[in-house]
Amino acid sequence: MVTSNHDIVKGERKLKRVRLPEDPELVQRLLTWVKQLEPGFYKVGEYGIRHEDLVEVIEVKNSTDHPRARQLVGTFDGRGVIGFRTLTLVPQQRECIDVTLLDQSQLEHVNAYHKRVLDIIGPMLKSRGLDEDHAWLENECQPITV
């Protein structure tokens, strides 16, 4: 099931990690969700830019392969927290990223995402002989530094 928020222009929204509920049935339903995230910037009367990704809802514990997992403190009685893993595997547009606005964890998140994109999509391009496309992907997925 893909769920979506259609009220994206109604002000700031913060998505954050939350504790898993105690209801096991609800937990199992949550962990089957795929969400459509649509952050955007709109300049009234001029233009809008929206970036869309599909993400799966996942359980995050300290041992989970997730950029924020190592920062967890406690396990909330063993329940852990929910987080998101991006399913859309396309590099972020480097020209649109102002690294001076990112803190270290955000920079690590972008770089980890780019590494994942290259690790998954790169071999597919090579196996199909798409060397020019692979070279482009390698360039776009280079780690970003401050």
N, C-alpha and C positions, 0 to 999 in steps of 0.2 A: 504494500500500500504506500503510495506517495502522498504525503500531506504537504500543504503549502500555506503560507501566510499571505493573504491578499491585501493586507493593510500596511504595506511596506512604506507608504509615504505619510503615515500618521505619526511621525516623530521617531525618536531614538528607540531602538530595541536592543536589549542585551541578551545574548544567549550565553548561558554559563553552565558549568557543571552543577548538577543537583544530586542529592542523595537518592538512591533507589528507594522506592516505597517498600513497605513491609509486605504488601500483598503480592504473593508469588505469581498469581495469574496476570496482574497488571504489569509486573516486571517482564513476563514473557511476551506480552503484547507490545510493550515499549520496544523491546529488543528486536522486533520485526519491522519497525518503522523505517521508512526512507523519507527524509525531509528535503524540501526544496528551500534552500537559503538564497535570499535575493537582496543582499545589501546594495545600496545605491546612493547616488548623490544627484540631487535635482536642483538646478538653478532656475527659479521661477521665471517663466516666460522665455527661457532661452534653450535649455537642453537638459537631458537627464542621462545618467550613465548607470547601468545596472549590471552587476556581476552575479551570475547564477551558478550554483553548484547543487548537485544532489549529494546528500550525506546520509549515511546509515547511523542509526542510534546504536551505540555499543556500551557495554559495561566496561568501566575503567577501574582498574586496581593498580597498585604499584608495579605489578609485573606485566601490565598490558603494554603492547607496542602502540603507544600514543604519546604525542609530544608533551602532554601535561601530567602523565602518569607518575613520573618520579617526584612531582611536587605535591602529591597527595599526602595529607597528614591524617593518619587514622584510616579505619576501614568502615566506619559507621556501622558498628556491630556486625561486621563481615559482609554487609550489603554492597559496599563500594559506591560508586557514583555512575551516572550516565554521562556520556560524551558523544562526540560525533567523529566519524571517519569519512573523509571525502571520497566519493565514488567517481566524480568527474576527474579525469586524468588529463588535464591540459595545463601547460605552464601558465603561471600568472604573468601578465604583461609587465616586464621589468621597468619599462618606461613610465608606468603608472604607479610605481612604488616609490614613495619618498622615504628612504631608509632613516632619515633623521627623525621621523615620527614613530619609528618602531623601537620597542624596548628589546632586550636580549631574547626573551622567550618568544616574542613575535617573530623576530628574525630567524630564530632556530626553527620555528614552526614553518615558515615559508621555505627555508632551505631543506627541511625534512620532507616537505610535500614535493618539492622539485626533485629530490633524490628518488622518491617513490615513483614519480611520473617517469623518470628516466629508466629506473630499474625495471618497470613493468612494460612501458611502451617501446623503449629502446630496442630490446631483443626482437620484438615483433617487426619493427621497421627493418632491422638488419636481416632477419630471416626472409623477408620479401624482397631483398635487394634494393631497398629504398635508402641508399647511402646519403643522398643529398638531404632527404628529410631527417635522417638520423643525425647528421651533422648539425642541422638547424636545431633539433631537439636538445642535443648536447650543449649547444651554445646557450639556449634559453634556460636550461636547467643548471647552469653553473651556480655555485654558491654565491649569494649576495653578501658583500661585506660592507661595513660602514666606512 
